[in-house]
């Protein structure tokens, strides 16, 4: 992954096609400061993004993982409470839900 700044520098570099020899010059004759202004805007957006992200509440990956793990444990426990005549080891979620409803 590249940063936005790296992408702009790469896209707005003067390049010559090796096969054809055609020069691609993205500079604008009518606005020679265009790329400098564009880089300034990209940097401003990047700084603002960092500021916004730093203000977001911190997520605790361990807590998210544990909640997900607990959810799976509860599902397996409930699914195990439903006895099925199926012999192919597949799970039919509708059967489990209706079976649990009848046992609750």
Secondary structure as GFF3:
##gff-version 3
##sequence-region A 1 104
A	DSSP	alpha_helix	4	11	.	.	.	ID=ss1
A	DSSP	beta_strand	15	16	.	.	.	ID=ss2
A	DSSP	beta_strand	23	24	.	.	.	ID=ss3
A	DSSP	alpha_helix	34	55	.	.	.	ID=ss4
A	DSSP	alpha_helix	61	80	.	.	.	ID=ss5
A	DSSP	alpha_helix	93	103	.	.	.	ID=ss6
###
